[in-house]
Amino acid sequence: MKHSAWATAALAVSATVVIAACGSSHSSASSSGASSSASASASSTGTAAAAAKFTGCMVSDTGGVDDRSFNAAAWAGMNAAAAANTNIGVKFSTSTSPSDYTPIINTFVSQKCNIIVTLGFAMGDATKAAAKSNASQKFAIVDNTVPGSNVNSLVFNTVQDAFLGGYLAAGMTKTGKVATFGGQEFPTVTIYMDGYWDGVQYYNQKHGTHVQVLGWDEKTQKGSFTGDFTNQTKGQTLTQTFISEGADIIFPVAGNVGLGAAKAVQQADASAGSQKVNMEWVDLDGCISAQNYCKYFITSVLKGETLAVKTAVLAAASGSFKGGNYVGTLANGGVSLAPFHDWDSKVPATLKSELQQISKSIQDGSIQTPTKSPVS
């Protein structure tokens, strides 16, 4: 598929910066709640962030900056901003539980961070309270909307590209069953699952097929969740269940938990006589962020948070920061499907053409996706 320049730039940033996040020359890790693996690598450059003229501080959710997905994409954006402007230093602190959100944010406020970037729907209340109490402090939040002229809310209409992902899965399944599951039952998770489910139904409507979706029903809003974004064993176990029920394409919307799903897919591939199972990754291009599983990734359903976070930090550093909502869509390149990589020759040309037309139809409104916008 062809992508906009915006999406292409985001992929390029991800490719270079996901690795750089493990030791950028302009980044350091906060000691507050930082995961040991990320902290050790990101803090290896010493006091670069402390010595910078402008400091961007990121509050990672429990998945950590090395989750190969949601948190990693945002941290890549922080590092991309530092790479683009040598006056910028960036650091992060990882929450070990939701109770860490407010203390970490308050610590960053006391450290006079020039912008504080918070990640995830669950950080909405903590960010809102801090922004209200600190009117001169600039914030950006990913995946939630917080009112205030000092908050830049970065949200993404991922129902649109997930619709494409569902349509693709329905077109590629050999068993007639595909599956999706979430980490926690947040609107920013179920919006992906809604789109995926509806994309499968649209394929069935157009082709007279009966592909089933395990793990989610858009009509009832009922489905499967592991309950967190960290426990890979749960993701592996749930995926094994889906595989045993006949699903041959899996779409985890669960950050780090998705690596457990990838492990289950890999194990199924290695099992003698097992059905061939593959998957789609989420948020980042999995062939870049989790390269060892690339052969199983038909595509990745992308959220353009890397470029969105980079843009927010650079705006704050340049004095052009404005509060309000940014909504990433197919039309502005804020959401997209990743390249097919190893699957490029395996996805039929007719299916690629259909995906291109569907993308255009979603953009012009002739195909209505189930959720208009993630902005509340």
N, C-alpha and C positions, 0 to 999 in steps of 0.2 A: 504494500500500500504506500501511497505517497503521503507525506506529512508536511505540515506547515513549517516555516523556518523556525517558529517559536518552539515547536516540539522537537525539531532536529537539534536546536541549540540546547534544549534541556537534556537530551540524550547525550550530547557531547560533554556537557558539564558533568553528568552522572558518571560517564566513562572515566573521566580524568580525576574527579574529585572524590568519588567513593573511596578510592585508594588513598588519596591525599588526606582524607579524614582521619586516617590512622597515623598522622604525624605531619600536619601542615606547618610551614614555616611561620605562619601567622596565627596559629591556634594553640590553645592550652585548655586543659580540663579543670573545672572547679572540683575541689575536694569534696564538696557537699553532695553525697549520694551518688557519685559517679561510679559506674560499673568498673570493675577492676581491669578488664581487658581494654576497654576504651580509654580509661583514665591513664593507664600506663603508656599507651601509645601517643595519645594526643597531648599529654603533658611533657613529652620527651623534649620539647623545644624550649622548656623553661618559661620565662615570664614575658613572652612576646605579646600576649594579650594585655597584660598589665602595663607594658611600656607603650602600647599603641595610643595614638591621639583619640581614636574612636573605638569603643569596645562594644561588640555585639555579644549578647549572652543568651544561650538557648537552654530551655528547660525541657529535657527529654522525658518522654513518658516511660513506663516501666519496661518497654521492649528494649531500650538502650540504643545508642547510635550505631551499633553494629548488627542491627536486626535485618539487614539486607533489603529493607522495605521502607516503611513510612518514616521512622525516625532517621534512618540513614539518608533518605532523600533530603530531608530538611537540613541535616548537618552538612551534606554536600553543598547545599545552597549557602550556608554560612561561610564555608571555606571558599566557595566561588566568589563571594563578595570580598573576602580578604585578599584573594588572588587578583581581583580586579582593581583594588585600591589598597596600596601598601600602608596607608594610614589606619587601616582597619585591622583590629585584632579580634578574634572570636574565641569563645570558650563555652563549655556546656556543663550541665550537671544533670545526672540521671535520677529520676524518681524511683524509689524502690516500692512505693505504694502511693495511693492517692493522697494520703496524709502529708506527703512531702511537698505537694505542689505549692501551697502557700508559704511554707518556710523558705523554700528555694527561691521563689519569686521575691520575697522580702529581703533575702540575702543579696540578691542581685540589685535590688533597689538601693540598699545601703552601700553597695559597692559602686554606685553611680554608673551602672551600665548605660550606655547611650541608647540602646534599644534592647528590649527583652523579648525574645521569641518563645512563645509557649506552643506546645504541640498536643493536639488531640481534643476531641469533643469533650472529654472529661475535665479538661482544664478551664472550661468556660467560666465557671463560677469564681474560681480563684483569680483568674485574669481580670474578670469584671470588677471584683472587689479591689484588687490592687490598682487598676487603672483609675477607678473612682477616687481612691485615697491619695493617688499620686498624679495629679493632673498634668504635671510637667514631664512626666516619664513617658517615653514612647514605647509602645508595645506592638507586637504583631502576633496573631494567633492563627494556627493552621487548623482547619476543620471545625471551626465554630465561629459564630458571629457575636461580637461583643460591641455594644454601642460606645460611642465616645470619639471625640476628635483626635485623641491620642492613641487610638487602637486601629491598626490595619488588619482587617479580618480576611483571611485567605481561604476561600472555600472552593469546592470543585464539583461540578455536576457530573460525577462519575457514572451516573446511571446511563449516560450517553455512550461512553466507550465500552462499558460493561455490556450494553445491549449488543454491540458489535462482537464482543467476546463470546456472548452466549450464542449468537447466530453462527459464529465460526465453529464453536464446539459442536453445535448441532449438525453442522455440515461435515465435520470430521469424525464423529463417533462411529465406531463399527458395531457397538453393542446396542445402540439406541438408548443408552443411559449415560447422563453426565451428572456431576455433583458439585455443590458449592457449600462452604460453611464459613462462619465468622469467628472472630476472637470473642469480643464482647458485643452485646446487642445494642450498639449505638446506631443512630441514624446514618452516620458516616460510614458504617459497615453495611447496613442493610440496603443502602442506596445502590451499592455495587451489586448486591444479591438480587435486588429488584430488576436492575437492568439486565443482568445475566439471564434470569428466569424469563423475562419478556422477550429477550432476543431469541431464546430457544423456541418460545411459542410462535414468534413471528416466522421463524424458519419452518416450523411445522405447518403453519397456515399457507405459506408460499409453495411448499414442496409436497404437501399431502402426507407428511411423515408423522410419527408419534414419539418423538424423542422425549424421554422423561428427565426431569430434574430432581435429583435426590438432595436433601439438605435444606430446601427452601421452597416456599410457595408464596408468590407475591400477593395473591388474593387474600390469603389468611394471615399473612405476615408471621408465619410459624416456620421454624427451621432449626438447624443445628449450630451450636456455638460451644466453643471449648471453655469459655469463661475467663480467658485472659489472653495476653499477647506474648507470652513468654514460654509456656510449657510445650516444648516440641513433641514430647511423648504423647500428649493428648492429641495433637494434630496427626501424628503417625497412626495412632490407634483408630481415630475416627475415619481417616482415609482408608485404612485397611478394611473397615466395615463397609464403606462405600464400594470398594473394589470387590469385596465378597458378594455384594448385592448386584454387581454387574456394571458399575460405572467404569468407563475407560478414559474419561477426561475429568480432572479435578480442578476446581478454582477456589483456593483458600483465600479468604479476606481476613488475615489474622497476623500479619507482620511476621515476627520470628517464629510463631507457631507453624507457619507455612513451610518452614524448613523440615519439620517433621512429616508433613504431607509429602514433600519431595523425597524424603527418605523411604517412605512407604511405596511410592511410585517406583523408585529405583530398585527396591527389594522385589516388587512384583515383576519387574522387567527381568531380574536375574533368576526368578523361579522357573524351573523347568515346567513347560506346559501351561504357564500362566498366560492370561490374556494380556495383550499389549496395552499398557496404561500410560497416559501422558497428562499434561496439565497446562494451566495458564497461571502466570505469576501476577502479582499485584503491586501497584504504586511505582516501583522502579523497574527497569528492564532487567529481568532475572538473568539473562545471558551475560550481563555485565556485573550485577551485584552478587549472583550466586552461580558463577560460571561452571562449577562442577556438575550442576544439574541442567545445563543448557540444552542438552539433547532431548530432554523431556518437555521443554517449554515450547509449545506451539507459538505462543506470543505472550506478551505481558500487557495487562490493562493499566495504562499509565495515568498517574496523577502528576501534574506538572509543578509539584511543590518546590523542587530544587530551584527552578528559575524564579518562581514567585517569592520564595524566601530571599534569594539573592537580590532581587529587585527591591524588596522592602528594606533590606539592610542598606543597600547603596543609596536609596532615597533618603533614609534617615541621616546617612553620613554626608550627603550633599546639601542637606537643608531643604529638600523638596518633598519631605514626608507629608502625607495626608492620611488622615483616618478614613474609615469607610470600608466597604466590601469590595473585594475582588472575587469574581466568580469565573473559574476556569471551565471552558466549554469546548466542544469540538470546533466551533466557529472561530474561537480566538486561540486555538492550539493549547489550551490549558488542560485538556484531556485528549488521549489518543491511544491507538494500539501501537505497540513496539514493532519493529521489523520482525520478520519470521525467522531470521537467522538460519539454523539448520533445517528448518521446515519450509524454506522458501520454494524449493522444488517439489515439495509434497502437497502443498495446498493448491488445489486445482485453480487454474486461471479463471474459470467461470465463478468460483466462489470468491476469489479476490475482487473480481469485477462487481459482484453483488454487494460486497462489503463497502466498496467505494460509493456505489449508488445509495446504499442505505445511509452512509455517513452524510451524504449531501441532503438526503430526505429528512434526516433528523435536524440538520441545520436549518433547512427552510421551513420546518414545521409540518411537512406532509406526513411524517411518521411521528406520532406522539409517544414519548417515553413516559413511564408511569410517575416519575417525580420531576416536577418542573425545575426546581432549584433547591439546593441545600440550605439556602438562606432562610432563617426563621424570622 
